[in-house]
Amino acid sequence: MKAVEIYTTRTCPYCVAAKGLLTKKGVAFTDIDVGGDPALRAKMTQRAGRTSVPQIFIAGSHIGGCDDLHALERSGKLDAMLA
């Protein structure tokens, strides 16, 4: 399975939903909490081109946020991206 990174904050309901989907699918992921670290959040923004959380990367490629992750799941494309 490919490496998954997810930039989050503790209080974000979309972060919880995205991590919940990944956990339900048995996907191991690296959770990077940017809530208390402006430098880390700036790095996320630079990588993703977005300031909102979550921002999700699979094998180093940015796939977007929570809505994007769920759309990939609904379309049946997420499993192929993770394999």
CNS distance restraints for C-alpha pairs under 8 A (distance, minus, plus):
assign (resid   1 and name CA) (resid  27 and name CA) 7.84 0.50 0.50
assign (resid   1 and name CA) (resid  82 and name CA) 5.60 0.50 0.50
assign (resid   1 and name CA) (resid  83 and name CA) 4.95 0.50 0.50
assign (resid   2 and name CA) (resid  58 and name CA) 6.53 0.50 0.50
assign (resid   2 and name CA) (resid  59 and name CA) 5.43 0.50 0.50
assign (resid   2 and name CA) (resid  81 and name CA) 7.91 0.50 0.50
assign (resid   2 and name CA) (resid  82 and name CA) 5.32 0.50 0.50
assign (resid   2 and name CA) (resid  83 and name CA) 6.25 0.50 0.50
assign (resid   3 and name CA) (resid  28 and name CA) 7.72 0.50 0.50
assign (resid   3 and name CA) (resid  29 and name CA) 6.74 0.50 0.50
assign (resid   3 and name CA) (resid  58 and name CA) 5.86 0.50 0.50
assign (resid   3 and name CA) (resid  59 and name CA) 5.04 0.50 0.50
assign (resid   3 and name CA) (resid  60 and name CA) 7.57 0.50 0.50
assign (resid   3 and name CA) (resid  82 and name CA) 7.97 0.50 0.50
assign (resid   4 and name CA) (resid  27 and name CA) 7.99 0.50 0.50
assign (resid   4 and name CA) (resid  28 and name CA) 7.05 0.50 0.50
assign (resid   4 and name CA) (resid  29 and name CA) 4.76 0.50 0.50
assign (resid   4 and name CA) (resid  30 and name CA) 6.25 0.50 0.50
assign (resid   4 and name CA) (resid  56 and name CA) 7.26 0.50 0.50
assign (resid   4 and name CA) (resid  57 and name CA) 5.67 0.50 0.50
assign (resid   4 and name CA) (resid  58 and name CA) 4.59 0.50 0.50
assign (resid   4 and name CA) (resid  59 and name CA) 6.25 0.50 0.50
assign (resid   4 and name CA) (resid  60 and name CA) 7.72 0.50 0.50
assign (resid   5 and name CA) (resid  29 and name CA) 5.58 0.50 0.50
assign (resid   5 and name CA) (resid  30 and name CA) 4.72 0.50 0.50
assign (resid   5 and name CA) (resid  31 and name CA) 6.17 0.50 0.50
assign (resid   5 and name CA) (resid  32 and name CA) 7.21 0.50 0.50
assign (resid   5 and name CA) (resid  56 and name CA) 5.81 0.50 0.50
assign (resid   5 and name CA) (resid  57 and name CA) 5.13 0.50 0.50
assign (resid   5 and name CA) (resid  58 and name CA) 6.58 0.50 0.50
assign (resid   5 and name CA) (resid  60 and name CA) 7.93 0.50 0.50
assign (resid   6 and name CA) (resid  29 and name CA) 7.05 0.50 0.50
assign (resid   6 and name CA) (resid  30 and name CA) 6.20 0.50 0.50
assign (resid   6 and name CA) (resid  31 and name CA) 5.15 0.50 0.50
assign (resid   6 and name CA) (resid  32 and name CA) 6.02 0.50 0.50
assign (resid   6 and name CA) (resid  54 and name CA) 6.34 0.50 0.50
assign (resid   6 and name CA) (resid  55 and name CA) 5.66 0.50 0.50
assign (resid   6 and name CA) (resid  56 and name CA) 4.47 0.50 0.50
assign (resid   6 and name CA) (resid  57 and name CA) 6.35 0.50 0.50
assign (resid   7 and name CA) (resid  31 and name CA) 6.10 0.50 0.50
assign (resid   7 and name CA) (resid  32 and name CA) 4.67 0.50 0.50
assign (resid   7 and name CA) (resid  33 and name CA) 5.90 0.50 0.50
assign (resid   7 and name CA) (resid  34 and name CA) 6.51 0.50 0.50
assign (resid   7 and name CA) (resid  44 and name CA) 7.05 0.50 0.50
assign (resid   7 and name CA) (resid  53 and name CA) 6.34 0.50 0.50
assign (resid   7 and name CA) (resid  54 and name CA) 5.24 0.50 0.50
assign (resid   7 and name CA) (resid  55 and name CA) 5.15 0.50 0.50
assign (resid   7 and name CA) (resid  56 and name CA) 6.47 0.50 0.50
assign (resid   8 and name CA) (resid  12 and name CA) 7.25 0.50 0.50
assign (resid   8 and name CA) (resid  15 and name CA) 5.66 0.50 0.50
assign (resid   8 and name CA) (resid  31 and name CA) 6.80 0.50 0.50
assign (resid   8 and name CA) (resid  32 and name CA) 5.98 0.50 0.50
assign (resid   8 and name CA) (resid  33 and name CA) 4.86 0.50 0.50
assign (resid   8 and name CA) (resid  34 and name CA) 6.01 0.50 0.50
assign (resid   8 and name CA) (resid  35 and name CA) 7.21 0.50 0.50
assign (resid   8 and name CA) (resid  53 and name CA) 5.44 0.50 0.50
assign (resid   8 and name CA) (resid  54 and name CA) 4.89 0.50 0.50
assign (resid   8 and name CA) (resid  55 and name CA) 7.17 0.50 0.50
assign (resid   9 and name CA) (resid  15 and name CA) 6.99 0.50 0.50
assign (resid   9 and name CA) (resid  33 and name CA) 5.17 0.50 0.50
assign (resid   9 and name CA) (resid  34 and name CA) 5.81 0.50 0.50
assign (resid   9 and name CA) (resid  35 and name CA) 4.76 0.50 0.50
assign (resid   9 and name CA) (resid  53 and name CA) 7.03 0.50 0.50
assign (resid   9 and name CA) (resid  54 and name CA) 7.64 0.50 0.50
assign (resid  10 and name CA) (resid  15 and name CA) 7.84 0.50 0.50
assign (resid  10 and name CA) (resid  33 and name CA) 7.14 0.50 0.50
assign (resid  10 and name CA) (resid  35 and name CA) 6.97 0.50 0.50
assign (resid  12 and name CA) (resid  16 and name CA) 6.53 0.50 0.50
assign (resid  12 and name CA) (resid  53 and name CA) 7.44 0.50 0.50
assign (resid  12 and name CA) (resid  54 and name CA) 7.99 0.50 0.50
assign (resid  13 and name CA) (resid  17 and name CA) 6.23 0.50 0.50
assign (resid  14 and name CA) (resid  18 and name CA) 6.11 0.50 0.50
assign (resid  14 and name CA) (resid  53 and name CA) 7.53 0.50 0.50
assign (resid  14 and name CA) (resid  54 and name CA) 6.70 0.50 0.50
assign (resid  14 and name CA) (resid  66 and name CA) 5.84 0.50 0.50
assign (resid  15 and name CA) (resid  19 and name CA) 6.10 0.50 0.50
assign (resid  15 and name CA) (resid  53 and name CA) 6.67 0.50 0.50
assign (resid  15 and name CA) (resid  54 and name CA) 5.14 0.50 0.50
assign (resid  15 and name CA) (resid  66 and name CA) 6.87 0.50 0.50
assign (resid  16 and name CA) (resid  20 and name CA) 5.93 0.50 0.50
assign (resid  17 and name CA) (resid  21 and name CA) 6.30 0.50 0.50
assign (resid  17 and name CA) (resid  66 and name CA) 7.07 0.50 0.50
assign (resid  18 and name CA) (resid  22 and name CA) 6.41 0.50 0.50
assign (resid  18 and name CA) (resid  54 and name CA) 7.60 0.50 0.50
assign (resid  18 and name CA) (resid  65 and name CA) 7.95 0.50 0.50
assign (resid  18 and name CA) (resid  66 and name CA) 5.18 0.50 0.50
assign (resid  18 and name CA) (resid  69 and name CA) 7.02 0.50 0.50
assign (resid  18 and name CA) (resid  70 and name CA) 7.66 0.50 0.50
assign (resid  19 and name CA) (resid  23 and name CA) 5.99 0.50 0.50
assign (resid  20 and name CA) (resid  24 and name CA) 5.99 0.50 0.50
assign (resid  21 and name CA) (resid  25 and name CA) 6.26 0.50 0.50
assign (resid  21 and name CA) (resid  70 and name CA) 7.87 0.50 0.50
assign (resid  22 and name CA) (resid  26 and name CA) 6.33 0.50 0.50
assign (resid  22 and name CA) (resid  27 and name CA) 5.14 0.50 0.50
assign (resid  22 and name CA) (resid  28 and name CA) 7.44 0.50 0.50
assign (resid  22 and name CA) (resid  29 and name CA) 7.76 0.50 0.50
assign (resid  23 and name CA) (resid  27 and name CA) 5.62 0.50 0.50
assign (resid  23 and name CA) (resid  28 and name CA) 7.18 0.50 0.50
assign (resid  34 and name CA) (resid  38 and name CA) 7.01 0.50 0.50
assign (resid  34 and name CA) (resid  40 and name CA) 5.67 0.50 0.50
assign (resid  34 and name CA) (resid  41 and name CA) 5.09 0.50 0.50
assign (resid  35 and name CA) (resid  41 and name CA) 7.54 0.50 0.50
assign (resid  37 and name CA) (resid  41 and name CA) 6.28 0.50 0.50
assign (resid  38 and name CA) (resid  42 and name CA) 6.09 0.50 0.50
assign (resid  39 and name CA) (resid  43 and name CA) 6.28 0.50 0.50
assign (resid  40 and name CA) (resid  44 and name CA) 6.29 0.50 0.50
assign (resid  41 and name CA) (resid  45 and name CA) 6.16 0.50 0.50
assign (resid  41 and name CA) (resid  51 and name CA) 7.71 0.50 0.50
assign (resid  42 and name CA) (resid  46 and name CA) 6.12 0.50 0.50
assign (resid  43 and name CA) (resid  47 and name CA) 6.18 0.50 0.50
assign (resid  44 and name CA) (resid  48 and name CA) 5.90 0.50 0.50
assign (resid  44 and name CA) (resid  49 and name CA) 7.84 0.50 0.50
assign (resid  44 and name CA) (resid  50 and name CA) 7.79 0.50 0.50
assign (resid  44 and name CA) (resid  51 and name CA) 7.55 0.50 0.50
assign (resid  44 and name CA) (resid  55 and name CA) 7.58 0.50 0.50
assign (resid  45 and name CA) (resid  49 and name CA) 5.09 0.50 0.50
assign (resid  45 and name CA) (resid  50 and name CA) 5.11 0.50 0.50
assign (resid  45 and name CA) (resid  51 and name CA) 5.16 0.50 0.50
assign (resid  46 and name CA) (resid  50 and name CA) 7.64 0.50 0.50
assign (resid  47 and name CA) (resid  62 and name CA) 7.94 0.50 0.50
assign (resid  48 and name CA) (resid  55 and name CA) 6.83 0.50 0.50
assign (resid  48 and name CA) (resid  62 and name CA) 6.31 0.50 0.50
assign (resid  48 and name CA) (resid  64 and name CA) 7.59 0.50 0.50
assign (resid  50 and name CA) (resid  55 and name CA) 7.86 0.50 0.50
assign (resid  53 and name CA) (resid  65 and name CA) 6.78 0.50 0.50
assign (resid  54 and name CA) (resid  64 and name CA) 7.94 0.50 0.50
assign (resid  54 and name CA) (resid  65 and name CA) 5.21 0.50 0.50
assign (resid  54 and name CA) (resid  66 and name CA) 6.32 0.50 0.50
assign (resid  55 and name CA) (resid  62 and name CA) 7.54 0.50 0.50
assign (resid  55 and name CA) (resid  63 and name CA) 7.74 0.50 0.50
assign (resid  55 and name CA) (resid  64 and name CA) 5.52 0.50 0.50
assign (resid  55 and name CA) (resid  65 and name CA) 4.79 0.50 0.50
assign (resid  55 and name CA) (resid  66 and name CA) 7.61 0.50 0.50
assign (resid  56 and name CA) (resid  62 and name CA) 6.00 0.50 0.50
assign (resid  56 and name CA) (resid  63 and name CA) 5.79 0.50 0.50
assign (resid  56 and name CA) (resid  64 and name CA) 5.54 0.50 0.50
assign (resid  56 and name CA) (resid  65 and name CA) 5.84 0.50 0.50
assign (resid  56 and name CA) (resid  66 and name CA) 7.89 0.50 0.50
assign (resid  56 and name CA) (resid  69 and name CA) 7.86 0.50 0.50
assign (resid  57 and name CA) (resid  61 and name CA) 5.13 0.50 0.50
assign (resid  57 and name CA) (resid  62 and name CA) 4.37 0.50 0.50
assign (resid  57 and name CA) (resid  63 and name CA) 5.67 0.50 0.50
assign (resid  57 and name CA) (resid  64 and name CA) 7.40 0.50 0.50
assign (resid  58 and name CA) (resid  62 and name CA) 6.57 0.50 0.50
assign (resid  58 and name CA) (resid  63 and name CA) 6.91 0.50 0.50
assign (resid  58 and name CA) (resid  81 and name CA) 7.38 0.50 0.50
assign (resid  58 and name CA) (resid  82 and name CA) 7.03 0.50 0.50
assign (resid  63 and name CA) (resid  68 and name CA) 6.78 0.50 0.50
assign (resid  63 and name CA) (resid  69 and name CA) 7.09 0.50 0.50
assign (resid  64 and name CA) (resid  68 and name CA) 5.48 0.50 0.50
assign (resid  64 and name CA) (resid  69 and name CA) 6.94 0.50 0.50
assign (resid  65 and name CA) (resid  69 and name CA) 6.23 0.50 0.50
assign (resid  66 and name CA) (resid  70 and name CA) 6.25 0.50 0.50
assign (resid  67 and name CA) (resid  71 and name CA) 6.07 0.50 0.50
assign (resid  68 and name CA) (resid  72 and name CA) 6.24 0.50 0.50
assign (resid  69 and name CA) (resid  73 and name CA) 6.41 0.50 0.50
assign (resid  69 and name CA) (resid  78 and name CA) 7.53 0.50 0.50
assign (resid  70 and name CA) (resid  74 and name CA) 6.16 0.50 0.50
assign (resid  71 and name CA) (resid  75 and name CA) 6.12 0.50 0.50
assign (resid  72 and name CA) (resid  76 and name CA) 6.21 0.50 0.50
assign (resid  72 and name CA) (resid  77 and name CA) 5.16 0.50 0.50
assign (resid  72 and name CA) (resid  78 and name CA) 4.97 0.50 0.50
assign (resid  73 and name CA) (resid  77 and name CA) 6.11 0.50 0.50
assign (resid  73 and name CA) (resid  78 and name CA) 5.01 0.50 0.50
assign (resid  73 and name CA) (resid  79 and name CA) 7.48 0.50 0.50
assign (resid  76 and name CA) (resid  80 and name CA) 7.93 0.50 0.50
assign (resid  77 and name CA) (resid  81 and name CA) 6.46 0.50 0.50
assign (resid  78 and name CA) (resid  82 and name CA) 6.27 0.50 0.50
assign (resid  79 and name CA) (resid  83 and name CA) 6.16 0.50 0.50
